[in-house]
C-alpha cells in the first residue's frame, strides 16, 4: 500500500510517500480502505520531535482521524462488516487493565493512538480494532465524518464532561477558527450557552460569528478581558475553554467571574503558564484540566453529533503526495477548520 511516513524527526522534508506492507487484520480487527484522513497538530509535533506518546517508533505513519470502508476483517469479527462505511475512534485502550475495567480507560497505561503510536490514516489502508470502527449514517459523507473524531471528542469532553456547561452560561473560546474551537462553538451554542470567541484575524472572527458566536474579539489587538466583562454586564464569563496555553492563560483567568471555570487542554503556545495566584484563589477560580476522553464518551458524542445538525468545517484538501504542503499549511496557522488528506 502507499503511505506517507517519516523515518526521522525534522522539518517537512523528512516526510516521504512510499510503498509499505499492507495493513493486516488481527483476530479482532478490521482493515479500512482509507477514503480520507484529517490533519491534527499532533502530526506536526511528533514529526518535529521528540515524540510525545510512549510507544512511538520510527518509521511512523501519522493520521488520527480516519474514515473509509471496511475491506477485511479478523477471524473474530463478523464478515458482514465488510463493506461498512466507518469512522474511527483513534484512542485504542487495552480493555483489560484496572482503569479500563472501571470505565476510566482514558488512563489506560497501554493505550495506543491511531496515528500517534499506532499506524494511522496517512495510508491507503489502516487496521484498527473492530470495536473502534463506527458505522457512518448514509446521509453523512466521508469528508464530514472524518472531521469528527479528534476535535469533537475534545470539545465534548471539555465542555460537557469536564466543564459541565449549562444553558444560559457565558463561555469564552479561544482560537475560534481551529478545528477544536469550531466544534466547541457549535456545541456550546447547542447546549444553550452564549459564546465569546477570540481569534487572531477578522476573517477568523467573522467565521466564528457565522458558527453562532455572540461576541468575537481579536486576541492579538483587542482586550479579551474587557470583551468578557462587557458581554456579561461586568460579571465575567462562567467558563473559558482553552487549548492555546500560556499566551492567553492569565487573560482567561481575569475574564472569569468569581468561581468561574478554566477548562484547558492544549499547549499550542508552550507548556508553562504563569498566572497571578492571589487572584485565582481569592476569586475561587477552578482550573480544570480536560483529561483524555473515555471509550463510552466517544460513542455518546457520536450519537449526539449524528442528530444535532452540526456543520463540518473543512479548510482544504490535499492528495497524499502533497502531504508536506498540507502540514506546512497547518503549521502556518492560517487555517479555518480541518485540513483533509486523500490517500
BABA-654903 format. One record per residue (C-alpha): x, y, z. Coordinates in pm, whole numbers, padded with zeros to 5 digits, always signed. Each point is the difference from the previous one (the first is absolute). Layout:
N
XYZ;...
***
This chain:
343
+00000+00000+00000;+00102+00362-00046;+00067+00199+00316;+00152+00328+00114;+00248-00050+00282;+00310+00141+00162;+00308-00198+00105;+00155+00283+00202;-00109+00315+00184;+00032+00335-00171;-00158+00244-00242;-00256-00099-00264;+00282-00123-00221;+00021-00318+00212;-00342-00103-00130;+00000-00250-00284;-00271-00177-00198;+00096-00359-00064;-00120-00359-00025;-00024-00196+00325;-00147-00336+00099;-00380-00011+00002;-00176+00041+00334;-00107-00342+00131;-00296-00078+00225;+00063-00167+00334;-00274-00233+00133;-00215+00287+00134;+00087+00258-00265;-00140+00147-00316;+00207+00133-00287;-00134+00326-00140;+00067+00135-00347;+00054+00363+00088;-00223+00241-00190;+00132+00305+00180;+00200+00092+00308;+00031+00334+00179;+00303+00182+00134;+00052+00080+00367;+00261+00198+00190;+00138-00324+00143;+00110-00103-00351;+00233+00299-00012;+00126-00020+00358;+00096-00367-00030;+00162+00058-00339;+00206+00286+00145;+00093-00209+00305;+00053-00106+00263;-00297-00236-00007;-00274+00084+00249;-00159-00343+00043;+00162-00304+00165;+00038-00291-00239;+00072+00228-00297;+00243-00146-00250;+00148+00086-00336;-00087-00027-00282;-00336+00154+00088;-00328+00037-00193;-00206+00286+00143;-00373+00069-00035;-00229-00018+00305;-00329+00069-00179;-00098-00276-00243;-00311-00072-00206;-00037-00268-00264;-00139-00341-00093;+00061-00332+00174;+00169-00234-00250;+00127-00278+00228;-00084-00139+00344;+00185-00213+00254;-00099-00352+00093;-00207+00115+00300;-00196+00265-00192;-00328-00053-00186;+00069+00002-00373;-00323+00195-00044;+00203+00305+00097;+00182-00007-00333;-00126+00291-00207;-00103+00216+00296;+00076+00371-00021;+00170+00082+00330;+00170+00270+00203;+00264-00088+00261;+00035+00078+00370;+00380+00049+00005;+00049-00075+00374;+00063-00376+00020;-00021-00108+00364;+00102-00352+00106;-00335-00087+00161;+00156-00216+00271;+00188+00222+00247;-00145+00158+00315;-00087+00336-00157;-00163-00173-00299;-00213-00239+00204;-00112+00284+00228;-00110+00217-00293;+00295+00239+00036;+00174-00120-00316;+00130+00348-00080;+00277-00090+00246;+00075-00343-00149;+00380-00043+00033;+00007-00205-00322;-00204+00242-00207;+00091+00029-00366;-00103+00290-00219;-00065-00044-00370;+00250+00227-00173;+00175+00062+00334;+00172-00323+00097;-00201-00229-00230;+00011+00023-00384;-00247+00264-00111;-00201+00131-00290;+00277+00147-00218;-00028-00325-00196;-00228-00192-00232;-00081-00256+00270;-00014+00003+00380;-00077-00279+00250;-00190+00079+00321;-00205-00198+00253;-00350-00064-00134;-00135+00149+00325;+00146+00337-00101;-00150+00018-00352;-00344+00165+00004;-00250-00015-00283;-00058+00334-00173;-00364+00085-00078;-00083-00012-00372;-00078+00372+00008;+00352+00093+00117;+00291+00021-00244;+00348-00129+00082;+00124+00359-00014;-00229+00101+00283;+00050-00314+00208;+00377+00038+00002;-00023+00347+00156;-00167-00145+00310;+00228-00232+00205;+00274+00215+00150;-00156+00346+00012;-00352-00097+00101;+00113-00248+00267;+00227+00272+00140;-00275+00262-00002;-00254-00244+00146;+00228-00109+00283;+00102+00358+00074;-00343+00165-00002;-00241-00279+00094;+00198-00236+00222;+00269+00219+00158;-00152+00349-00015;-00367-00096+00041;-00109+00301-00203;-00366+00083+00054;-00276+00192-00174;+00034+00376+00041;+00368+00000+00093;+00264+00208-00175;+00301-00190-00140;+00315+00154-00145;+00161-00215-00273;+00348+00083-00131;+00149-00072-00345;-00352+00014-00139;+00087-00120-00351;+00193-00311+00104;-00158-00341-00041;-00061-00048+00373;-00142+00348+00046;-00233-00012-00301;-00143-00313+00164;-00005+00160+00345;-00186+00311-00120;-00272-00209-00164;-00026-00234+00298;-00017+00281+00254;-00281+00164-00195;-00186-00330-00027;+00030-00033+00379;-00173+00336+00033;+00307+00204+00098;+00112+00342-00125;+00345+00015-00164;+00279+00257+00002;+00237-00115-00274;+00358+00125-00038;+00233-00033-00299;+00289+00176-00168;-00160+00140-00315;-00325+00154-00114;-00050-00280-00251;+00004-00256+00280;-00220+00214+00223;-00258+00038-00275;-00009-00376-00041;-00049-00043+00375;-00301+00231-00023;-00142-00213-00281;+00032-00306+00226;-00207+00179+00264;+00245+00193+00219;-00184+00282+00176;+00315+00211+00041;+00327-00020-00193;+00322+00176+00101;+00352+00015-00143;+00230-00160+00257;+00308+00169-00143;-00112+00360-00032;-00312+00006+00219;-00069-00039+00372;-00157-00340+00069;-00056+00082+00367;-00191+00317-00082;-00203-00187-00262;-00098-00262+00259;-00100+00265+00255;-00195+00204-00252;-00192-00304-00125;-00099-00106+00352;-00082+00334+00156;+00331+00017+00186;-00027-00340+00167;+00231-00211-00215;-00055-00321-00195;-00099-00321+00176;+00260-00210-00178;+00295+00022-00237;+00087-00286-00237;+00365+00023-00103;+00244-00212-00196;+00240+00285-00080;+00196-00010+00327;+00227+00266+00150;-00074+00281-00245;-00351+00063+00134;+00000-00179+00336;+00015+00303+00229;-00247+00199-00209;-00236-00297+00011;+00007-00006+00380;-00065+00374+00014;-00298-00044-00233;-00171-00245+00237;-00270+00083+00253;+00060-00093+00366;+00014-00381+00024;+00022-00019-00379;+00143-00305-00177;+00317-00009-00208;-00016-00311-00222;+00331-00061-00172;+00135-00274-00224;+00276+00127-00228;+00349+00142-00033;+00011+00170-00340;+00202+00292+00141;+00209-00193+00253;-00013-00231+00300;+00057+00240+00293;-00264+00254+00104;+00050+00280+00255;-00295+00160+00178;-00084+00207+00304;-00059-00240+00290;-00173+00246+00237;-00252+00091-00269;-00071-00367-00072;-00056-00109+00359;-00165+00322+00119;-00271-00037-00264;-00026-00376+00044;+00084-00073-00362;-00014-00363-00105;+00281-00127-00223;-00132-00307-00178;+00238-00201-00213;-00197-00183-00270;+00150-00347+00021;-00040-00275-00265;-00352-00089-00106;-00132-00351+00069;-00115-00268-00243;-00361+00039+00116;+00015+00378-00047;+00110-00036-00359;-00312-00196-00088;-00220+00246+00192;+00157+00288-00190;-00050-00172-00337;-00366-00077+00068;-00054+00364+00100;+00184+00125-00308;-00194-00210-00251;-00330+00160+00100;+00102+00351+00108;+00038+00164-00341;+00357+00124+00046;+00199+00151-00285;+00329-00166-00105;+00274+00260-00044;+00249-00094-00271;+00280+00236-00095;+00158-00186-00291;+00087-00338-00149;+00328-00144-00125;+00095-00326-00172;+00237-00226+00194;+00287+00094-00229;-00028+00358+00127;+00016-00091+00369;+00291+00241+00057;-00206+00290-00138;-00294-00098+00221;+00211-00007+00316;+00175+00322-00100;-00339+00173-00027;-00107-00126+00344;+00328+00123+00149;-00051+00346-00152;-00322+00034+00199;-00218+00175-00257;-00256-00280+00010;-00372-00011+00071;-00112-00347+00105;+00157-00323-00119;+00247-00080-00275;-00079-00328-00176;+00241-00243-00163;-00111-00253-00261;+00207-00319-00033;
***
